[in-house]
Amino acid sequence: MEPIMAVAIGILYAAAIFLMLRRSIVKLVIGLILLSNAANLLIFTSAGMTRGAPPLIPAGLAAPLGPVADPLPQALVLTAIVIAFGVLAFAVVLIRRAYEIVKADDLDKMKDTDT
């Protein structure tokens, strides 16, 4: 499963970089979304793709029984999702306001308005 995930992560990173290098600001934001999703998948894959039970210890025992899921990558990815959503919301508002002022989503045209 890890080699398939590695290829998928590589494709997501490549698509994200390709979109972020385009002149359209909408494509830039879509590239940022893909980049954050690729990073989240990378964290999950590097932590190990083993299926396990929740990391709960039964009463009276010192260690969990059988394989358990690692909660640290899940917490990191959950935090990254929340942060990515906040950045996306800010970027959408910023793009909308910039489009209202400049009337274009081309980054070169936005740069030409600077004086």
Backbone as ProteinMPNN parsed JSONL, in Angstrom:
{"seq_chain_A": "MEPIMAVAIGILYAAAIFLMLRRSIVKLVIGLILLSNAANLLIFTSAGMTRGAPPLIPAGLAAPLGPVADPLPQALVLTAIVIAFGVLAFAVVLIRRAYEIVKADDLDKMKDTDT", "coords_chain_A": {"N_chain_A": [[0.814, -1.202, 0.0], [2.023, 1.198, 0.664], [3.79, 1.927, -1.546], [1.898, 2.635, -3.536], [0.626, 4.784, -2.311], [2.824, 6.497, -2.145], [3.268, 7.116, -4.837], [0.827, 8.399, -5.395], [1.015, 10.589, -3.661], [3.237, 11.865, -4.744], [2.186, 12.578, -7.254], [0.188, 14.344, -6.438], [1.769, 16.381, -5.236], [3.23, 17.203, -7.514], [1.159, 18.133, -9.194], [0.224, 20.196, -7.574], [2.415, 21.969, -7.452], [2.629, 22.579, -10.161], [0.157, 23.913, -10.593], [0.487, 26.057, -8.839], [2.396, 27.538, -10.104], [1.145, 28.757, -12.203], [-0.437, 31.636, -13.787], [-2.914, 32.439, -12.922], [-4.762, 33.427, -10.125], [-6.715, 31.915, -8.915], [-6.025, 29.315, -9.638], [-3.695, 29.189, -8.219], [-4.608, 29.077, -5.565], [-6.007, 26.648, -5.648], [-3.835, 24.991, -6.075], [-2.529, 25.363, -3.608], [-4.355, 24.075, -1.935], [-4.164, 21.434, -2.891], [-1.494, 20.996, -2.235], [-1.537, 21.059, 0.576], [-3.16, 18.827, 1.061], [-1.535, 16.809, 0.01], [0.618, 16.948, 1.786], [-0.649, 16.153, 4.146], [-1.34, 13.497, 3.508], [1.241, 12.518, 3.237], [2.187, 12.626, 5.864], [0.487, 10.736, 7.09], [1.246, 8.418, 5.65], [3.986, 8.18, 6.204], [3.869, 7.585, 8.887], [3.039, 5.023, 8.923], [1.038, 2.54, 7.455], [-0.712, 0.791, 8.85], [-3.471, -1.09, 9.94], [-5.23, -0.646, 12.881], [-6.527, -0.967, 16.247], [-8.299, 1.462, 18.307], [-6.171, 3.506, 20.37], [-6.55, 2.55, 23.193], [-6.33, 1.593, 26.588], [-7.286, -1.238, 28.285], [-9.091, -1.529, 31.413], [-7.166, -2.212, 34.291], [-4.923, -3.2, 33.001], [-1.513, -2.74, 31.869], [-0.661, -2.134, 29.359], [-1.867, -1.73, 25.978], [-3.879, -4.224, 24.286], [-2.845, -6.14, 21.543], [-2.389, -4.817, 18.148], [-2.3, -1.262, 17.865], [-3.556, 1.92, 16.767], [-1.551, 4.711, 15.88], [-1.863, 7.699, 17.565], [-0.628, 10.184, 17.194], [0.085, 11.016, 14.422], [-2.521, 11.294, 13.482], [-3.503, 13.378, 15.043], [-1.777, 15.421, 14.249], [-2.441, 15.68, 11.519], [-5.129, 16.383, 11.713], [-4.906, 18.884, 12.932], [-3.492, 20.187, 10.893], [-5.403, 20.155, 8.861], [-7.346, 21.887, 9.887], [-5.882, 24.288, 10.015], [-5.254, 24.594, 7.292], [-7.818, 24.973, 6.267], [-8.455, 27.449, 7.408], [-6.507, 29.087, 6.179], [-7.308, 28.763, 3.53], [-9.89, 29.942, 3.603], [-9.183, 32.596, 4.203], [-7.652, 33.161, 1.902], [-9.588, 32.962, -0.122], [-11.294, 35.11, 0.487], [-9.454, 37.2, 0.194], [-8.818, 36.933, -2.538], [-11.293, 37.447, -3.691], [-11.702, 40.125, -2.972], [-9.499, 41.322, -4.222], [-10.119, 40.77, -6.872], [-12.425, 42.307, -7.168], [-11.342, 44.866, -7.104], [-9.293, 44.943, -9.108], [-10.399, 43.655, -11.316], [-9.551, 41.349, -12.614], [-8.039, 38.089, -12.697], [-5.48, 37.482, -13.21], [-2.14, 37.285, -12.272], [-0.077, 38.89, -13.268], [-1.435, 41.134, -14.263], [-2.44, 42.113, -11.911], [-0.1, 42.893, -10.684], [0.658, 44.988, -12.301], [-0.945, 47.055, -11.469], [0.225, 48.203, -9.311], [1.655, 51.138, -8.047]], "CA_chain_A": [[0.0, 0.0, 0.0], [2.878, 2.38, 0.725], [4.231, 2.406, -2.866], [0.783, 3.302, -4.222], [0.456, 6.082, -1.66], [3.959, 7.336, -2.515], [2.999, 7.621, -6.19], [-0.281, 9.358, -5.301], [1.526, 11.807, -3.022], [4.08, 12.521, -5.74], [1.316, 13.193, -8.261], [-0.441, 15.515, -5.813], [2.789, 17.436, -5.127], [3.527, 17.712, -8.856], [0.012, 18.933, -9.637], [0.167, 21.411, -6.761], [3.469, 22.889, -7.894], [2.249, 23.04, -11.497], [-0.907, 24.907, -10.474], [0.973, 27.249, -8.144], [3.232, 28.307, -11.028], [0.29, 29.387, -13.206], [-0.656, 33.061, -13.557], [-4.23, 32.669, -12.344], [-4.741, 33.351, -8.664], [-7.601, 30.817, -8.527], [-5.217, 28.103, -9.754], [-2.749, 29.243, -7.11], [-5.292, 28.602, -4.362], [-6.247, 25.214, -5.826], [-2.53, 24.37, -5.833], [-2.293, 25.343, -2.168], [-5.207, 23.021, -1.366], [-3.542, 20.146, -3.229], [-0.252, 20.889, -1.481], [-1.845, 20.688, 1.962], [-3.636, 17.44, 1.061], [-0.375, 15.945, -0.194], [1.375, 16.921, 3.034], [-1.395, 15.33, 5.096], [-1.151, 12.093, 3.121], [2.629, 12.167, 3.521], [2.286, 12.362, 7.306], [-0.153, 9.444, 7.339], [2.019, 7.332, 5.06], [5.259, 8.024, 6.915], [3.589, 7.007, 10.197], [2.744, 3.597, 8.768], [-0.325, 2.311, 6.999], [-1.228, -0.423, 9.46], [-4.803, -0.945, 10.517], [-5.196, -1.042, 14.282], [-7.624, -0.551, 17.102], [-8.016, 2.728, 18.978], [-5.133, 3.34, 21.393], [-7.146, 2.554, 24.526], [-5.827, 0.535, 27.457], [-8.368, -1.747, 29.127], [-8.912, -1.35, 32.862], [-6.379, -3.241, 34.965], [-3.746, -3.59, 32.219], [-0.494, -1.702, 31.744], [-0.433, -1.862, 27.939], [-3.006, -2.164, 25.153], [-3.808, -5.561, 23.711], [-2.806, -6.19, 20.085], [-1.916, -3.6, 17.469], [-3.099, -0.046, 18.056], [-3.256, 3.016, 15.845], [-0.75, 5.781, 16.463], [-2.702, 8.895, 17.553], [0.115, 11.409, 16.895], [-0.138, 11.492, 13.052], [-3.906, 11.705, 13.335], [-3.628, 14.705, 15.644], [-1.058, 16.374, 13.394], [-3.204, 15.897, 10.292], [-6.33, 17.126, 12.071], [-4.482, 20.273, 13.109], [-3.15, 20.714, 9.57], [-6.646, 20.381, 8.119], [-7.969, 23.107, 10.416], [-5.073, 25.427, 9.587], [-5.427, 24.741, 5.839], [-9.132, 25.554, 6.027], [-8.356, 28.874, 7.734], [-5.74, 29.742, 5.114], [-8.161, 28.766, 2.341], [-10.938, 30.952, 3.782], [-8.543, 33.901, 4.053], [-7.261, 33.337, 0.504], [-10.793, 33.195, -0.927], [-11.72, 36.493, 0.748], [-8.448, 38.065, -0.413], [-8.979, 36.856, -3.993], [-12.54, 38.142, -4.056], [-11.477, 41.57, -2.836], [-8.564, 41.729, -5.271], [-10.831, 40.733, -8.148], [-13.315, 43.467, -7.208], [-10.559, 46.08, -7.356], [-8.508, 44.868, -10.343], [-11.254, 43.084, -12.362], [-8.819, 40.294, -13.32], [-7.402, 37.149, -11.773], [-4.117, 37.27, -13.687], [-1.204, 37.895, -11.33], [0.668, 39.957, -13.933], [-2.278, 42.325, -14.304], [-2.497, 42.651, -10.544], [1.18, 43.535, -10.404], [0.709, 46.234, -13.066], [-1.713, 48.102, -10.813], [1.044, 48.832, -8.282], [2.307, 52.386, -8.482]], "C_chain_A": [[0.859, 1.268, 0.0], [3.389, 2.838, -0.644], [3.123, 3.113, -3.653], [0.558, 4.694, -3.643], [1.61, 7.032, -2.015], [3.764, 7.934, -3.912], [1.884, 8.663, -6.162], [0.176, 10.672, -4.68], [2.408, 12.576, -3.998], [3.26, 13.222, -6.811], [0.64, 14.433, -7.685], [0.539, 16.673, -5.67], [3.093, 18.049, -6.496], [2.396, 18.583, -9.375], [-0.077, 20.239, -8.868], [1.215, 22.427, -7.212], [3.143, 23.435, -9.282], [1.184, 24.13, -11.412], [-0.431, 26.188, -9.788], [1.865, 28.111, -9.036], [2.434, 28.966, -12.151], [0.044, 30.846, -12.834], [-1.989, 33.359, -12.884], [-4.175, 32.489, -10.836], [-5.671, 32.252, -8.152], [-6.838, 29.493, -8.601], [-4.17, 28.045, -8.654], [-3.383, 28.69, -5.837], [-5.603, 27.105, -4.467], [-4.946, 24.441, -5.621], [-2.187, 24.317, -4.357], [-3.119, 24.263, -1.48], [-4.592, 21.649, -1.642], [-2.257, 19.927, -2.443], [-0.516, 20.481, -0.036], [-2.362, 19.253, 2.041], [-2.48, 16.461, 0.868], [0.463, 15.844, 1.079], [0.67, 16.069, 4.089], [-1.241, 13.846, 4.779], [0.275, 11.621, 3.399], [2.819, 11.856, 5.003], [1.663, 11.011, 7.638], [0.698, 8.288, 6.831], [3.332, 7.107, 5.798], [5.058, 7.431, 8.302], [3.299, 5.515, 10.115], [1.285, 3.388, 8.441], [-0.859, 0.992, 7.558], [-2.584, -0.135, 10.089], [-4.74, -1.449, 11.957], [-6.401, -0.524, 15.03], [-7.316, 0.819, 17.704], [-7.008, 2.525, 20.105], [-5.692, 3.476, 22.812], [-6.615, 1.363, 25.318], [-6.988, 0.052, 28.327], [-8.05, -1.575, 30.613], [-8.138, -2.524, 33.442], [-5.153, -3.693, 34.204], [-2.777, -2.417, 32.115], [-0.253, -1.299, 30.294], [-1.66, -2.31, 27.145], [-2.785, -3.559, 24.592], [-3.791, -5.466, 22.193], [-2.307, -4.891, 19.469], [-2.878, -2.426, 17.69], [-2.671, 1.003, 17.05], [-2.465, 4.087, 16.58], [-1.555, 7.075, 16.42], [-1.96, 10.171, 17.153], [-0.07, 11.871, 15.449], [-1.571, 11.957, 12.824], [-4.125, 13.098, 13.911], [-2.934, 15.76, 14.794], [-1.865, 16.703, 12.134], [-4.483, 16.67, 10.591], [-6.011, 18.603, 12.271], [-4.157, 20.915, 11.764], [-4.388, 20.988, 8.736], [-7.313, 21.661, 8.571], [-7.203, 24.345, 9.964], [-5.237, 25.666, 8.091], [-6.784, 25.341, 5.512], [-9.127, 27.047, 6.341], [-7.601, 29.648, 6.669], [-6.569, 29.826, 3.839], [-9.249, 29.833, 2.446], [-10.36, 32.36, 3.622], [-8.186, 34.177, 2.597], [-8.468, 33.622, -0.38], [-11.289, 34.627, -0.739], [-10.75, 37.472, 0.1], [-8.574, 38.09, -1.932], [-10.222, 37.612, -4.431], [-12.356, 39.65, -4.003], [-10.524, 42.08, -3.92], [-9.244, 41.735, -6.632], [-11.801, 41.911, -8.273], [-12.558, 44.747, -7.562], [-9.931, 46.049, -8.739], [-9.343, 44.411, -11.537], [-10.508, 42.059, -13.215], [-8.24, 39.341, -12.287], [-5.99, 36.786, -12.227], [-3.15, 38.003, -12.764], [-0.38, 39.001, -11.968], [-0.136, 41.241, -14.03], [-2.43, 42.945, -12.921], [-1.212, 43.374, -10.182], [1.28, 44.876, -11.128], [-0.042, 47.366, -12.388], [-0.925, 48.777, -9.693], [1.696, 50.099, -8.843], [3.245, 52.907, -7.426]], "O_chain_A": [[0.48, 2.283, -0.584], [3.424, 4.043, -0.892], [3.39, 4.086, -4.359], [0.33, 5.657, -4.375], [1.396, 8.234, -2.168], [4.057, 9.108, -4.141], [1.981, 9.694, -6.827], [-0.231, 11.746, -5.123], [2.334, 13.802, -4.071], [3.595, 14.331, -7.229], [0.53, 15.455, -8.362], [0.189, 17.82, -5.948], [3.202, 19.269, -6.623], [2.641, 19.652, -9.934], [-0.415, 21.276, -9.439], [0.918, 23.615, -7.335], [3.355, 24.618, -9.55], [1.293, 25.157, -12.083], [-0.894, 27.28, -10.119], [2.068, 29.291, -8.75], [3.015, 29.672, -12.976], [0.289, 31.248, -11.697], [-2.164, 34.443, -12.328], [-3.61, 31.517, -10.335], [-5.444, 31.711, -7.07], [-6.989, 28.643, -7.724], [-3.8, 26.96, -8.206], [-2.754, 27.917, -5.115], [-5.476, 26.376, -3.483], [-4.96, 23.349, -5.052], [-1.614, 23.332, -3.892], [-2.643, 23.61, -0.551], [-4.507, 20.807, -0.748], [-1.961, 18.806, -2.031], [0.204, 19.648, 0.515], [-2.04, 18.535, 2.987], [-2.451, 15.402, 1.495], [0.962, 14.769, 1.41], [1.323, 15.345, 4.84], [-1.035, 13.034, 5.68], [0.492, 10.463, 3.755], [3.537, 10.92, 5.353], [2.245, 10.227, 8.387], [0.849, 7.282, 7.523], [3.744, 5.964, 5.996], [5.983, 6.831, 8.849], [3.314, 4.822, 11.133], [0.403, 3.978, 9.064], [-1.398, 0.173, 6.814], [-2.805, 0.918, 10.686], [-4.254, -2.55, 12.216], [-7.193, 0.259, 14.505], [-6.18, 1.286, 17.617], [-6.997, 1.466, 20.732], [-5.344, 4.408, 23.538], [-6.47, 0.264, 24.784], [-7.607, 0.851, 29.031], [-6.888, -1.488, 31.008], [-8.416, -3.682, 33.13], [-4.393, -4.511, 34.723], [-3.166, -1.257, 32.253], [0.302, -0.232, 30.033], [-2.408, -3.176, 27.598], [-1.651, -4.013, 24.442], [-4.634, -4.783, 21.61], [-1.86, -3.984, 20.172], [-4.098, -2.59, 17.697], [-1.549, 0.971, 16.544], [-2.689, 4.335, 17.765], [-1.908, 7.523, 15.329], [-2.606, 11.158, 16.801], [-0.367, 13.048, 15.248], [-1.812, 12.897, 12.066], [-4.85, 13.906, 13.331], [-3.446, 16.868, 14.635], [-1.959, 17.863, 11.734], [-4.882, 17.527, 9.802], [-6.764, 19.47, 11.828], [-4.513, 22.069, 11.526], [-4.419, 21.958, 7.979], [-7.795, 22.439, 7.748], [-7.81, 25.342, 9.573], [-5.348, 26.814, 7.659], [-6.898, 26.135, 4.579], [-9.734, 27.831, 5.612], [-8.009, 30.748, 6.294], [-6.54, 30.841, 3.144], [-9.503, 30.552, 1.479], [-10.971, 33.217, 2.984], [-8.388, 35.288, 2.106], [-8.382, 34.441, -1.296], [-11.663, 35.284, -1.71], [-11.176, 38.469, -0.483], [-8.452, 39.149, -2.547], [-10.199, 38.334, -5.428], [-12.809, 40.366, -4.895], [-10.733, 43.161, -4.471], [-8.976, 42.609, -7.456], [-11.979, 42.454, -9.364], [-13.095, 45.613, -8.252], [-10.025, 47.031, -9.476], [-9.014, 44.754, -12.672], [-10.795, 41.914, -14.403], [-7.98, 39.726, -11.147], [-5.378, 35.872, -11.675], [-3.315, 39.195, -12.503], [-0.014, 39.959, -11.288], [0.422, 42.33, -13.893], [-2.536, 44.164, -12.788], [-1.239, 44.363, -9.449], [1.916, 45.802, -10.626], [0.199, 48.532, -12.7], [-1.351, 49.81, -9.176], [2.212, 50.115, -9.961], [3.878, 53.945, -7.62]]}, "name": "protein", "num_of_chains": 1, "seq": "MEPIMAVAIGILYAAAIFLMLRRSIVKLVIGLILLSNAANLLIFTSAGMTRGAPPLIPAGLAAPLGPVADPLPQALVLTAIVIAFGVLAFAVVLIRRAYEIVKADDLDKMKDTDT"}
